Amino acid sequence: MFENRKLTSLFLAVLSVFVIALIISSSIWAYSKTKELRSKSEISSSGVGEIYAKPDTALISFSVITESKDVSDALEKNSEKMNNIIESLKEIGVEEKNLKTSSFNIYPKYDYIDYASKGTRVLAGYEARNELQVKLGDISKIGSAIEMAVSRGANEVSSLSLIIENQEEFEKIAREEAVKKAKEKAEELAGALDVKLGKIIAYSENNYVPYYRDYANMSSESSYAPEIEPGENKIQVTAVITYEIY
């Protein structure tokens, strides 16, 4: 009887120690998980950097459109005019590497007889369309280039874009400013929330570089050089930084 009581007391003592150890372990685990969850909290901040720069390069597209009843004649007239345009652009200093044919097409043209009553169509001739893209490193020559091309047979100026050739250098400056502002904002936010910044866990950015673009249709009868004001382009970078906080 005495031995049984002794064994029971020993068993209860061991069980009590086990329960206490289990409670302590659970508390430590819960504290550890809470700390881990806190360390995974995060905040994000953004900053915007801007810089203005003058465009230094122009992209212009000229088109020559010719029509004829004979496909060979339409092609010959078109080629002659485009070759004259190319030679005239070279005369004002445009290098051959900056001249590129962007499209060339020949289309049949039809006349419709009794179209309202679903009549037949008759071949009327052909239209040849040749588009040349020109890159000008000297934007002061834009007006002269347009005047020269139109006078030599270009009957359409489909687009004019003013861009910055070495845009990456300006983006770098804007990015540095954006990152600096994002970091400063994160520090202010952490102070207001009474938390501390940890390591950076994510970064993203958006770049915005608007450029001047003008669309115009000019006939070969035009005989003047248009004045183009390049102004300045705004290069903008938005940086978003995400930090761990604790």
Biotite code that builds the C-alpha atoms (Angstrom):
import biotite.structure as struc

atoms = struc.array([
    struc.Atom([0.000, 0.000, 0.000], chain_id="A", res_id=1, res_name="MET", atom_name="CA", element="C"),
    struc.Atom([2.777, 2.370, 0.966], chain_id="A", res_id=2, res_name="PHE", atom_name="CA", element="C"),
    struc.Atom([4.702, 1.455, -2.174], chain_id="A", res_id=3, res_name="GLU", atom_name="CA", element="C"),
    struc.Atom([1.681, 2.268, -4.357], chain_id="A", res_id=4, res_name="ASN", atom_name="CA", element="C"),
    struc.Atom([1.311, 5.703, -2.778], chain_id="A", res_id=5, res_name="ARG", atom_name="CA", element="C"),
    struc.Atom([5.007, 6.363, -3.303], chain_id="A", res_id=6, res_name="LYS", atom_name="CA", element="C"),
    struc.Atom([4.770, 5.425, -6.977], chain_id="A", res_id=7, res_name="LEU", atom_name="CA", element="C"),
    struc.Atom([1.676, 7.582, -7.409], chain_id="A", res_id=8, res_name="THR", atom_name="CA", element="C"),
    struc.Atom([3.407, 10.587, -5.841], chain_id="A", res_id=9, res_name="SER", atom_name="CA", element="C"),
    struc.Atom([6.445, 10.060, -8.046], chain_id="A", res_id=10, res_name="LEU", atom_name="CA", element="C"),
    struc.Atom([4.247, 9.809, -11.138], chain_id="A", res_id=11, res_name="PHE", atom_name="CA", element="C"),
    struc.Atom([2.402, 13.015, -10.249], chain_id="A", res_id=12, res_name="LEU", atom_name="CA", element="C"),
    struc.Atom([5.687, 14.814, -9.648], chain_id="A", res_id=13, res_name="ALA", atom_name="CA", element="C"),
    struc.Atom([7.050, 13.728, -13.028], chain_id="A", res_id=14, res_name="VAL", atom_name="CA", element="C"),
    struc.Atom([3.787, 14.674, -14.701], chain_id="A", res_id=15, res_name="LEU", atom_name="CA", element="C"),
    struc.Atom([3.877, 18.111, -13.068], chain_id="A", res_id=16, res_name="SER", atom_name="CA", element="C"),
    struc.Atom([7.419, 18.707, -14.299], chain_id="A", res_id=17, res_name="VAL", atom_name="CA", element="C"),
    struc.Atom([6.391, 17.625, -17.801], chain_id="A", res_id=18, res_name="PHE", atom_name="CA", element="C"),
    struc.Atom([3.375, 19.953, -17.814], chain_id="A", res_id=19, res_name="VAL", atom_name="CA", element="C"),
    struc.Atom([5.459, 22.871, -16.564], chain_id="A", res_id=20, res_name="ILE", atom_name="CA", element="C"),
    struc.Atom([8.097, 22.192, -19.220], chain_id="A", res_id=21, res_name="ALA", atom_name="CA", element="C"),
    struc.Atom([5.390, 22.017, -21.882], chain_id="A", res_id=22, res_name="LEU", atom_name="CA", element="C"),
    struc.Atom([3.923, 25.347, -20.770], chain_id="A", res_id=23, res_name="ILE", atom_name="CA", element="C"),
    struc.Atom([7.341, 26.991, -20.802], chain_id="A", res_id=24, res_name="ILE", atom_name="CA", element="C"),
    struc.Atom([8.117, 25.573, -24.270], chain_id="A", res_id=25, res_name="SER", atom_name="CA", element="C"),
    struc.Atom([4.771, 26.771, -25.605], chain_id="A", res_id=26, res_name="SER", atom_name="CA", element="C"),
    struc.Atom([5.396, 30.248, -24.226], chain_id="A", res_id=27, res_name="SER", atom_name="CA", element="C"),
    struc.Atom([8.840, 30.383, -25.799], chain_id="A", res_id=28, res_name="ILE", atom_name="CA", element="C"),
    struc.Atom([7.434, 29.172, -29.132], chain_id="A", res_id=29, res_name="TRP", atom_name="CA", element="C"),
    struc.Atom([4.615, 31.731, -29.019], chain_id="A", res_id=30, res_name="ALA", atom_name="CA", element="C"),
    struc.Atom([7.068, 34.524, -28.221], chain_id="A", res_id=31, res_name="TYR", atom_name="CA", element="C"),
    struc.Atom([9.327, 33.396, -31.035], chain_id="A", res_id=32, res_name="SER", atom_name="CA", element="C"),
    struc.Atom([6.461, 33.327, -33.551], chain_id="A", res_id=33, res_name="LYS", atom_name="CA", element="C"),
    struc.Atom([5.239, 36.729, -32.392], chain_id="A", res_id=34, res_name="THR", atom_name="CA", element="C"),
    struc.Atom([8.712, 38.156, -32.851], chain_id="A", res_id=35, res_name="LYS", atom_name="CA", element="C"),
    struc.Atom([8.955, 36.501, -36.257], chain_id="A", res_id=36, res_name="GLU", atom_name="CA", element="C"),
    struc.Atom([5.613, 37.953, -37.343], chain_id="A", res_id=37, res_name="LEU", atom_name="CA", element="C"),
    struc.Atom([6.641, 41.380, -36.147], chain_id="A", res_id=38, res_name="ARG", atom_name="CA", element="C"),
    struc.Atom([9.879, 41.154, -38.091], chain_id="A", res_id=39, res_name="SER", atom_name="CA", element="C"),
    struc.Atom([7.868, 40.418, -41.226], chain_id="A", res_id=40, res_name="LYS", atom_name="CA", element="C"),
    struc.Atom([5.837, 43.621, -40.959], chain_id="A", res_id=41, res_name="SER", atom_name="CA", element="C"),
    struc.Atom([6.667, 46.100, -43.661], chain_id="A", res_id=42, res_name="GLU", atom_name="CA", element="C"),
    struc.Atom([6.084, 49.621, -44.924], chain_id="A", res_id=43, res_name="ILE", atom_name="CA", element="C"),
    struc.Atom([6.497, 51.149, -48.360], chain_id="A", res_id=44, res_name="SER", atom_name="CA", element="C"),
    struc.Atom([7.377, 54.677, -49.367], chain_id="A", res_id=45, res_name="SER", atom_name="CA", element="C"),
    struc.Atom([7.741, 56.415, -52.703], chain_id="A", res_id=46, res_name="SER", atom_name="CA", element="C"),
    struc.Atom([9.670, 59.332, -54.104], chain_id="A", res_id=47, res_name="GLY", atom_name="CA", element="C"),
    struc.Atom([9.599, 61.223, -57.393], chain_id="A", res_id=48, res_name="VAL", atom_name="CA", element="C"),
    struc.Atom([12.649, 62.602, -59.173], chain_id="A", res_id=49, res_name="GLY", atom_name="CA", element="C"),
    struc.Atom([12.399, 65.008, -62.104], chain_id="A", res_id=50, res_name="GLU", atom_name="CA", element="C"),
    struc.Atom([14.833, 66.630, -64.473], chain_id="A", res_id=51, res_name="ILE", atom_name="CA", element="C"),
    struc.Atom([14.275, 68.766, -67.563], chain_id="A", res_id=52, res_name="TYR", atom_name="CA", element="C"),
    struc.Atom([16.412, 68.502, -70.673], chain_id="A", res_id=53, res_name="ALA", atom_name="CA", element="C"),
    struc.Atom([16.260, 69.847, -74.201], chain_id="A", res_id=54, res_name="LYS", atom_name="CA", element="C"),
    struc.Atom([15.650, 67.323, -76.999], chain_id="A", res_id=55, res_name="PRO", atom_name="CA", element="C"),
    struc.Atom([18.689, 66.847, -79.197], chain_id="A", res_id=56, res_name="ASP", atom_name="CA", element="C"),
    struc.Atom([17.363, 64.471, -81.860], chain_id="A", res_id=57, res_name="THR", atom_name="CA", element="C"),
    struc.Atom([14.444, 64.578, -84.286], chain_id="A", res_id=58, res_name="ALA", atom_name="CA", element="C"),
    struc.Atom([12.673, 61.676, -85.991], chain_id="A", res_id=59, res_name="LEU", atom_name="CA", element="C"),
    struc.Atom([10.704, 62.612, -89.102], chain_id="A", res_id=60, res_name="ILE", atom_name="CA", element="C"),
    struc.Atom([8.763, 60.402, -91.506], chain_id="A", res_id=61, res_name="SER", atom_name="CA", element="C"),
    struc.Atom([8.275, 61.463, -95.129], chain_id="A", res_id=62, res_name="PHE", atom_name="CA", element="C"),
    struc.Atom([6.027, 59.657, -97.589], chain_id="A", res_id=63, res_name="SER", atom_name="CA", element="C"),
    struc.Atom([5.962, 59.743, -101.365], chain_id="A", res_id=64, res_name="VAL", atom_name="CA", element="C"),
    struc.Atom([2.644, 58.683, -102.912], chain_id="A", res_id=65, res_name="ILE", atom_name="CA", element="C"),
    struc.Atom([2.333, 58.278, -106.677], chain_id="A", res_id=66, res_name="THR", atom_name="CA", element="C"),
    struc.Atom([-0.487, 56.999, -108.873], chain_id="A", res_id=67, res_name="GLU", atom_name="CA", element="C"),
    struc.Atom([-0.526, 55.665, -112.415], chain_id="A", res_id=68, res_name="SER", atom_name="CA", element="C"),
    struc.Atom([-2.549, 53.356, -114.617], chain_id="A", res_id=69, res_name="LYS", atom_name="CA", element="C"),
    struc.Atom([0.596, 51.273, -115.094], chain_id="A", res_id=70, res_name="ASP", atom_name="CA", element="C"),
    struc.Atom([2.251, 49.629, -112.075], chain_id="A", res_id=71, res_name="VAL", atom_name="CA", element="C"),
    struc.Atom([5.763, 50.072, -113.491], chain_id="A", res_id=72, res_name="SER", atom_name="CA", element="C"),
    struc.Atom([5.146, 53.756, -114.130], chain_id="A", res_id=73, res_name="ASP", atom_name="CA", element="C"),
    struc.Atom([3.819, 54.285, -110.581], chain_id="A", res_id=74, res_name="ALA", atom_name="CA", element="C"),
    struc.Atom([6.907, 52.553, -109.192], chain_id="A", res_id=75, res_name="LEU", atom_name="CA", element="C"),
    struc.Atom([9.316, 54.490, -111.416], chain_id="A", res_id=76, res_name="GLU", atom_name="CA", element="C"),
    struc.Atom([7.832, 57.878, -110.518], chain_id="A", res_id=77, res_name="LYS", atom_name="CA", element="C"),
    struc.Atom([7.843, 57.004, -106.833], chain_id="A", res_id=78, res_name="ASN", atom_name="CA", element="C"),
    struc.Atom([11.442, 55.789, -106.848], chain_id="A", res_id=79, res_name="SER", atom_name="CA", element="C"),
    struc.Atom([12.627, 58.883, -108.714], chain_id="A", res_id=80, res_name="GLU", atom_name="CA", element="C"),
    struc.Atom([11.041, 61.251, -106.201], chain_id="A", res_id=81, res_name="LYS", atom_name="CA", element="C"),
    struc.Atom([12.271, 59.310, -103.169], chain_id="A", res_id=82, res_name="MET", atom_name="CA", element="C"),
    struc.Atom([15.820, 59.136, -104.544], chain_id="A", res_id=83, res_name="ASN", atom_name="CA", element="C"),
    struc.Atom([15.763, 62.920, -105.039], chain_id="A", res_id=84, res_name="ASN", atom_name="CA", element="C"),
    struc.Atom([14.596, 63.383, -101.444], chain_id="A", res_id=85, res_name="ILE", atom_name="CA", element="C"),
    struc.Atom([17.359, 61.152, -100.099], chain_id="A", res_id=86, res_name="ILE", atom_name="CA", element="C"),
    struc.Atom([20.026, 63.001, -102.085], chain_id="A", res_id=87, res_name="GLU", atom_name="CA", element="C"),
    struc.Atom([18.718, 66.389, -100.929], chain_id="A", res_id=88, res_name="SER", atom_name="CA", element="C"),
    struc.Atom([18.798, 65.283, -97.282], chain_id="A", res_id=89, res_name="LEU", atom_name="CA", element="C"),
    struc.Atom([22.381, 64.115, -97.688], chain_id="A", res_id=90, res_name="LYS", atom_name="CA", element="C"),
    struc.Atom([23.214, 67.562, -99.055], chain_id="A", res_id=91, res_name="GLU", atom_name="CA", element="C"),
    struc.Atom([22.219, 69.174, -95.749], chain_id="A", res_id=92, res_name="ILE", atom_name="CA", element="C"),
    struc.Atom([24.348, 66.742, -93.757], chain_id="A", res_id=93, res_name="GLY", atom_name="CA", element="C"),
    struc.Atom([22.076, 63.777, -93.000], chain_id="A", res_id=94, res_name="VAL", atom_name="CA", element="C"),
    struc.Atom([24.174, 60.612, -92.923], chain_id="A", res_id=95, res_name="GLU", atom_name="CA", element="C"),
    struc.Atom([23.070, 57.546, -94.855], chain_id="A", res_id=96, res_name="GLU", atom_name="CA", element="C"),
    struc.Atom([22.868, 55.468, -91.643], chain_id="A", res_id=97, res_name="LYS", atom_name="CA", element="C"),
    struc.Atom([20.159, 57.849, -90.416], chain_id="A", res_id=98, res_name="ASN", atom_name="CA", element="C"),
    struc.Atom([17.930, 57.236, -93.445], chain_id="A", res_id=99, res_name="LEU", atom_name="CA", element="C"),
    struc.Atom([15.679, 54.190, -93.283], chain_id="A", res_id=100, res_name="LYS", atom_name="CA", element="C"),
    struc.Atom([12.815, 52.977, -95.448], chain_id="A", res_id=101, res_name="THR", atom_name="CA", element="C"),
    struc.Atom([10.102, 52.145, -92.917], chain_id="A", res_id=102, res_name="SER", atom_name="CA", element="C"),
    struc.Atom([7.474, 50.890, -95.375], chain_id="A", res_id=103, res_name="SER", atom_name="CA", element="C"),
    struc.Atom([6.855, 50.378, -99.086], chain_id="A", res_id=104, res_name="PHE", atom_name="CA", element="C"),
    struc.Atom([3.599, 49.262, -100.699], chain_id="A", res_id=105, res_name="ASN", atom_name="CA", element="C"),
    struc.Atom([1.887, 49.142, -104.090], chain_id="A", res_id=106, res_name="ILE", atom_name="CA", element="C"),
    struc.Atom([-1.904, 48.929, -104.132], chain_id="A", res_id=107, res_name="TYR", atom_name="CA", element="C"),
    struc.Atom([-4.317, 48.389, -107.013], chain_id="A", res_id=108, res_name="PRO", atom_name="CA", element="C"),
    struc.Atom([-7.050, 51.024, -107.294], chain_id="A", res_id=109, res_name="LYS", atom_name="CA", element="C"),
    struc.Atom([-10.522, 50.250, -108.570], chain_id="A", res_id=110, res_name="TYR", atom_name="CA", element="C"),
    struc.Atom([-13.472, 52.136, -109.985], chain_id="A", res_id=111, res_name="ASP", atom_name="CA", element="C"),
    struc.Atom([-16.893, 50.741, -109.201], chain_id="A", res_id=112, res_name="TYR", atom_name="CA", element="C"),
    struc.Atom([-19.586, 50.644, -111.867], chain_id="A", res_id=113, res_name="ILE", atom_name="CA", element="C"),
    struc.Atom([-23.171, 50.674, -110.627], chain_id="A", res_id=114, res_name="ASP", atom_name="CA", element="C"),
    struc.Atom([-21.901, 50.221, -107.088], chain_id="A", res_id=115, res_name="TYR", atom_name="CA", element="C"),
    struc.Atom([-25.330, 50.880, -105.584], chain_id="A", res_id=116, res_name="ALA", atom_name="CA", element="C"),
    struc.Atom([-26.798, 47.942, -107.487], chain_id="A", res_id=117, res_name="SER", atom_name="CA", element="C"),
    struc.Atom([-23.860, 45.653, -106.680], chain_id="A", res_id=118, res_name="LYS", atom_name="CA", element="C"),
    struc.Atom([-22.159, 46.136, -110.008], chain_id="A", res_id=119, res_name="GLY", atom_name="CA", element="C"),
    struc.Atom([-18.629, 45.215, -110.994], chain_id="A", res_id=120, res_name="THR", atom_name="CA", element="C"),
    struc.Atom([-15.322, 46.859, -110.185], chain_id="A", res_id=121, res_name="ARG", atom_name="CA", element="C"),
    struc.Atom([-12.793, 47.875, -112.813], chain_id="A", res_id=122, res_name="VAL", atom_name="CA", element="C"),
    struc.Atom([-9.057, 48.272, -112.290], chain_id="A", res_id=123, res_name="LEU", atom_name="CA", element="C"),
    struc.Atom([-8.299, 51.998, -112.508], chain_id="A", res_id=124, res_name="ALA", atom_name="CA", element="C"),
    struc.Atom([-4.571, 51.974, -111.790], chain_id="A", res_id=125, res_name="GLY", atom_name="CA", element="C"),
    struc.Atom([-2.012, 51.603, -109.026], chain_id="A", res_id=126, res_name="TYR", atom_name="CA", element="C"),
    struc.Atom([-0.819, 53.584, -106.030], chain_id="A", res_id=127, res_name="GLU", atom_name="CA", element="C"),
    struc.Atom([2.780, 53.325, -104.807], chain_id="A", res_id=128, res_name="ALA", atom_name="CA", element="C"),
    struc.Atom([3.538, 54.483, -101.269], chain_id="A", res_id=129, res_name="ARG", atom_name="CA", element="C"),
    struc.Atom([7.084, 54.770, -99.918], chain_id="A", res_id=130, res_name="ASN", atom_name="CA", element="C"),
    struc.Atom([7.827, 55.996, -96.378], chain_id="A", res_id=131, res_name="GLU", atom_name="CA", element="C"),
    struc.Atom([11.244, 57.179, -95.240], chain_id="A", res_id=132, res_name="LEU", atom_name="CA", element="C"),
    struc.Atom([12.236, 57.713, -91.604], chain_id="A", res_id=133, res_name="GLN", atom_name="CA", element="C"),
    struc.Atom([14.900, 60.354, -91.058], chain_id="A", res_id=134, res_name="VAL", atom_name="CA", element="C"),
    struc.Atom([16.950, 60.830, -87.913], chain_id="A", res_id=135, res_name="LYS", atom_name="CA", element="C"),
    struc.Atom([18.373, 64.316, -87.415], chain_id="A", res_id=136, res_name="LEU", atom_name="CA", element="C"),
    struc.Atom([21.114, 64.845, -84.850], chain_id="A", res_id=137, res_name="GLY", atom_name="CA", element="C"),
    struc.Atom([20.878, 68.608, -85.382], chain_id="A", res_id=138, res_name="ASP", atom_name="CA", element="C"),
    struc.Atom([17.341, 69.751, -84.605], chain_id="A", res_id=139, res_name="ILE", atom_name="CA", element="C"),
    struc.Atom([18.060, 73.192, -86.044], chain_id="A", res_id=140, res_name="SER", atom_name="CA", element="C"),
    struc.Atom([17.817, 71.516, -89.471], chain_id="A", res_id=141, res_name="LYS", atom_name="CA", element="C"),
    struc.Atom([14.258, 70.242, -89.006], chain_id="A", res_id=142, res_name="ILE", atom_name="CA", element="C"),
    struc.Atom([12.667, 73.073, -90.974], chain_id="A", res_id=143, res_name="GLY", atom_name="CA", element="C"),
    struc.Atom([15.208, 72.818, -93.788], chain_id="A", res_id=144, res_name="SER", atom_name="CA", element="C"),
    struc.Atom([14.775, 69.043, -93.998], chain_id="A", res_id=145, res_name="ALA", atom_name="CA", element="C"),
    struc.Atom([10.988, 69.317, -94.258], chain_id="A", res_id=146, res_name="ILE", atom_name="CA", element="C"),
    struc.Atom([11.177, 72.091, -96.848], chain_id="A", res_id=147, res_name="GLU", atom_name="CA", element="C"),
    struc.Atom([13.758, 70.171, -98.878], chain_id="A", res_id=148, res_name="MET", atom_name="CA", element="C"),
    struc.Atom([11.828, 66.889, -98.826], chain_id="A", res_id=149, res_name="ALA", atom_name="CA", element="C"),
    struc.Atom([8.495, 68.487, -99.734], chain_id="A", res_id=150, res_name="VAL", atom_name="CA", element="C"),
    struc.Atom([10.032, 70.461, -102.596], chain_id="A", res_id=151, res_name="SER", atom_name="CA", element="C"),
    struc.Atom([11.528, 67.237, -103.997], chain_id="A", res_id=152, res_name="ARG", atom_name="CA", element="C"),
    struc.Atom([8.280, 65.290, -104.019], chain_id="A", res_id=153, res_name="GLY", atom_name="CA", element="C"),
    struc.Atom([7.290, 64.237, -100.498], chain_id="A", res_id=154, res_name="ALA", atom_name="CA", element="C"),
    struc.Atom([3.542, 64.768, -100.268], chain_id="A", res_id=155, res_name="ASN", atom_name="CA", element="C"),
    struc.Atom([3.083, 63.629, -96.685], chain_id="A", res_id=156, res_name="GLU", atom_name="CA", element="C"),
    struc.Atom([4.927, 64.337, -93.429], chain_id="A", res_id=157, res_name="VAL", atom_name="CA", element="C"),
    struc.Atom([3.338, 61.744, -91.175], chain_id="A", res_id=158, res_name="SER", atom_name="CA", element="C"),
    struc.Atom([5.126, 62.392, -87.883], chain_id="A", res_id=159, res_name="SER", atom_name="CA", element="C"),
    struc.Atom([7.718, 64.469, -86.096], chain_id="A", res_id=160, res_name="LEU", atom_name="CA", element="C"),
    struc.Atom([9.158, 63.374, -82.752], chain_id="A", res_id=161, res_name="SER", atom_name="CA", element="C"),
    struc.Atom([11.709, 65.229, -80.637], chain_id="A", res_id=162, res_name="LEU", atom_name="CA", element="C"),
    struc.Atom([13.650, 62.952, -78.309], chain_id="A", res_id=163, res_name="ILE", atom_name="CA", element="C"),
    struc.Atom([16.743, 62.879, -76.106], chain_id="A", res_id=164, res_name="ILE", atom_name="CA", element="C"),
    struc.Atom([19.383, 60.580, -77.541], chain_id="A", res_id=165, res_name="GLU", atom_name="CA", element="C"),
    struc.Atom([21.226, 59.780, -74.276], chain_id="A", res_id=166, res_name="ASN", atom_name="CA", element="C"),
    struc.Atom([18.128, 59.587, -72.140], chain_id="A", res_id=167, res_name="GLN", atom_name="CA", element="C"),
    struc.Atom([19.651, 57.051, -69.721], chain_id="A", res_id=168, res_name="GLU", atom_name="CA", element="C"),
    struc.Atom([22.032, 59.639, -68.253], chain_id="A", res_id=169, res_name="GLU", atom_name="CA", element="C"),
    struc.Atom([19.137, 61.901, -67.291], chain_id="A", res_id=170, res_name="PHE", atom_name="CA", element="C"),
    struc.Atom([17.105, 58.967, -65.976], chain_id="A", res_id=171, res_name="GLU", atom_name="CA", element="C"),
    struc.Atom([20.005, 58.105, -63.669], chain_id="A", res_id=172, res_name="LYS", atom_name="CA", element="C"),
    struc.Atom([19.963, 61.595, -62.139], chain_id="A", res_id=173, res_name="ILE", atom_name="CA", element="C"),
    struc.Atom([16.179, 61.502, -61.710], chain_id="A", res_id=174, res_name="ALA", atom_name="CA", element="C"),
    struc.Atom([16.391, 58.005, -60.172], chain_id="A", res_id=175, res_name="ARG", atom_name="CA", element="C"),
    struc.Atom([18.947, 59.102, -57.572], chain_id="A", res_id=176, res_name="GLU", atom_name="CA", element="C"),
    struc.Atom([16.673, 61.961, -56.537], chain_id="A", res_id=177, res_name="GLU", atom_name="CA", element="C"),
    struc.Atom([13.629, 59.661, -56.382], chain_id="A", res_id=178, res_name="ALA", atom_name="CA", element="C"),
    struc.Atom([15.413, 57.065, -54.216], chain_id="A", res_id=179, res_name="VAL", atom_name="CA", element="C"),
    struc.Atom([16.700, 59.756, -51.855], chain_id="A", res_id=180, res_name="LYS", atom_name="CA", element="C"),
    struc.Atom([13.193, 61.150, -51.376], chain_id="A", res_id=181, res_name="LYS", atom_name="CA", element="C"),
    struc.Atom([11.727, 57.664, -50.869], chain_id="A", res_id=182, res_name="ALA", atom_name="CA", element="C"),
    struc.Atom([14.296, 56.882, -48.151], chain_id="A", res_id=183, res_name="LYS", atom_name="CA", element="C"),
    struc.Atom([13.679, 60.184, -46.385], chain_id="A", res_id=184, res_name="GLU", atom_name="CA", element="C"),
    struc.Atom([9.932, 59.585, -46.456], chain_id="A", res_id=185, res_name="LYS", atom_name="CA", element="C"),
    struc.Atom([10.409, 56.051, -45.047], chain_id="A", res_id=186, res_name="ALA", atom_name="CA", element="C"),
    struc.Atom([12.452, 57.408, -42.132], chain_id="A", res_id=187, res_name="GLU", atom_name="CA", element="C"),
    struc.Atom([9.794, 60.034, -41.373], chain_id="A", res_id=188, res_name="GLU", atom_name="CA", element="C"),
    struc.Atom([7.060, 57.402, -41.533], chain_id="A", res_id=189, res_name="LEU", atom_name="CA", element="C"),
    struc.Atom([8.966, 55.018, -39.257], chain_id="A", res_id=190, res_name="ALA", atom_name="CA", element="C"),
    struc.Atom([9.430, 57.797, -36.713], chain_id="A", res_id=191, res_name="GLY", atom_name="CA", element="C"),
    struc.Atom([5.738, 58.651, -36.772], chain_id="A", res_id=192, res_name="ALA", atom_name="CA", element="C"),
    struc.Atom([4.803, 54.979, -36.277], chain_id="A", res_id=193, res_name="LEU", atom_name="CA", element="C"),
    struc.Atom([7.455, 54.453, -33.571], chain_id="A", res_id=194, res_name="ASP", atom_name="CA", element="C"),
    struc.Atom([9.073, 51.555, -35.433], chain_id="A", res_id=195, res_name="VAL", atom_name="CA", element="C"),
    struc.Atom([12.537, 50.926, -36.802], chain_id="A", res_id=196, res_name="LYS", atom_name="CA", element="C"),
    struc.Atom([13.452, 50.297, -40.415], chain_id="A", res_id=197, res_name="LEU", atom_name="CA", element="C"),
    struc.Atom([14.988, 46.968, -41.317], chain_id="A", res_id=198, res_name="GLY", atom_name="CA", element="C"),
    struc.Atom([16.416, 45.782, -44.600], chain_id="A", res_id=199, res_name="LYS", atom_name="CA", element="C"),
    struc.Atom([14.970, 46.684, -47.992], chain_id="A", res_id=200, res_name="ILE", atom_name="CA", element="C"),
    struc.Atom([12.879, 43.772, -49.250], chain_id="A", res_id=201, res_name="ILE", atom_name="CA", element="C"),
    struc.Atom([11.484, 45.213, -52.496], chain_id="A", res_id=202, res_name="ALA", atom_name="CA", element="C"),
    struc.Atom([12.098, 48.001, -55.000], chain_id="A", res_id=203, res_name="TYR", atom_name="CA", element="C"),
    struc.Atom([10.238, 49.129, -58.103], chain_id="A", res_id=204, res_name="SER", atom_name="CA", element="C"),
    struc.Atom([10.176, 52.185, -60.321], chain_id="A", res_id=205, res_name="GLU", atom_name="CA", element="C"),
    struc.Atom([8.223, 53.806, -63.119], chain_id="A", res_id=206, res_name="ASN", atom_name="CA", element="C"),
    struc.Atom([9.758, 56.037, -65.760], chain_id="A", res_id=207, res_name="ASN", atom_name="CA", element="C"),
    struc.Atom([7.869, 58.721, -67.612], chain_id="A", res_id=208, res_name="TYR", atom_name="CA", element="C"),
    struc.Atom([9.479, 60.555, -70.501], chain_id="A", res_id=209, res_name="VAL", atom_name="CA", element="C"),
    struc.Atom([6.991, 62.530, -72.587], chain_id="A", res_id=210, res_name="PRO", atom_name="CA", element="C"),
    struc.Atom([8.257, 63.843, -75.892], chain_id="A", res_id=211, res_name="TYR", atom_name="CA", element="C"),
    struc.Atom([7.125, 66.344, -78.440], chain_id="A", res_id=212, res_name="TYR", atom_name="CA", element="C"),
    struc.Atom([5.215, 64.812, -81.304], chain_id="A", res_id=213, res_name="ARG", atom_name="CA", element="C"),
    struc.Atom([3.478, 66.604, -84.128], chain_id="A", res_id=214, res_name="ASP", atom_name="CA", element="C"),
    struc.Atom([1.477, 65.178, -86.996], chain_id="A", res_id=215, res_name="TYR", atom_name="CA", element="C"),
    struc.Atom([1.173, 67.092, -90.214], chain_id="A", res_id=216, res_name="ALA", atom_name="CA", element="C"),
    struc.Atom([0.157, 66.616, -93.814], chain_id="A", res_id=217, res_name="ASN", atom_name="CA", element="C"),
    struc.Atom([2.057, 68.865, -96.180], chain_id="A", res_id=218, res_name="MET", atom_name="CA", element="C"),
    struc.Atom([1.632, 68.959, -99.928], chain_id="A", res_id=219, res_name="SER", atom_name="CA", element="C"),
    struc.Atom([4.424, 69.328, -102.450], chain_id="A", res_id=220, res_name="SER", atom_name="CA", element="C"),
    struc.Atom([3.110, 72.838, -103.125], chain_id="A", res_id=221, res_name="GLU", atom_name="CA", element="C"),
    struc.Atom([4.423, 74.047, -99.755], chain_id="A", res_id=222, res_name="SER", atom_name="CA", element="C"),
    struc.Atom([7.537, 76.175, -100.149], chain_id="A", res_id=223, res_name="SER", atom_name="CA", element="C"),
    struc.Atom([8.421, 77.309, -96.677], chain_id="A", res_id=224, res_name="TYR", atom_name="CA", element="C"),
    struc.Atom([10.460, 75.942, -93.788], chain_id="A", res_id=225, res_name="ALA", atom_name="CA", element="C"),
    struc.Atom([8.281, 75.562, -90.677], chain_id="A", res_id=226, res_name="PRO", atom_name="CA", element="C"),
    struc.Atom([9.687, 76.783, -87.379], chain_id="A", res_id=227, res_name="GLU", atom_name="CA", element="C"),
    struc.Atom([9.899, 74.047, -84.737], chain_id="A", res_id=228, res_name="ILE", atom_name="CA", element="C"),
    struc.Atom([10.323, 74.998, -81.077], chain_id="A", res_id=229, res_name="GLU", atom_name="CA", element="C"),
    struc.Atom([11.812, 72.011, -79.203], chain_id="A", res_id=230, res_name="PRO", atom_name="CA", element="C"),
    struc.Atom([11.240, 73.309, -75.669], chain_id="A", res_id=231, res_name="GLY", atom_name="CA", element="C"),
    struc.Atom([12.242, 70.890, -72.897], chain_id="A", res_id=232, res_name="GLU", atom_name="CA", element="C"),
    struc.Atom([11.309, 67.307, -72.071], chain_id="A", res_id=233, res_name="ASN", atom_name="CA", element="C"),
    struc.Atom([10.564, 66.283, -68.492], chain_id="A", res_id=234, res_name="LYS", atom_name="CA", element="C"),
    struc.Atom([12.172, 63.021, -67.418], chain_id="A", res_id=235, res_name="ILE", atom_name="CA", element="C"),
    struc.Atom([10.445, 61.614, -64.349], chain_id="A", res_id=236, res_name="GLN", atom_name="CA", element="C"),
    struc.Atom([11.230, 58.540, -62.251], chain_id="A", res_id=237, res_name="VAL", atom_name="CA", element="C"),
    struc.Atom([9.033, 57.285, -59.401], chain_id="A", res_id=238, res_name="THR", atom_name="CA", element="C"),
    struc.Atom([10.810, 54.953, -56.958], chain_id="A", res_id=239, res_name="ALA", atom_name="CA", element="C"),
    struc.Atom([8.958, 52.693, -54.490], chain_id="A", res_id=240, res_name="VAL", atom_name="CA", element="C"),
    struc.Atom([10.953, 51.093, -51.639], chain_id="A", res_id=241, res_name="ILE", atom_name="CA", element="C"),
    struc.Atom([9.593, 48.485, -49.221], chain_id="A", res_id=242, res_name="THR", atom_name="CA", element="C"),
    struc.Atom([11.280, 47.975, -45.822], chain_id="A", res_id=243, res_name="TYR", atom_name="CA", element="C"),
    struc.Atom([10.941, 45.419, -43.084], chain_id="A", res_id=244, res_name="GLU", atom_name="CA", element="C"),
    struc.Atom([10.054, 47.075, -39.783], chain_id="A", res_id=245, res_name="ILE", atom_name="CA", element="C"),
    struc.Atom([10.443, 45.907, -36.190], chain_id="A", res_id=246, res_name="TYR", atom_name="CA", element="C"),
])
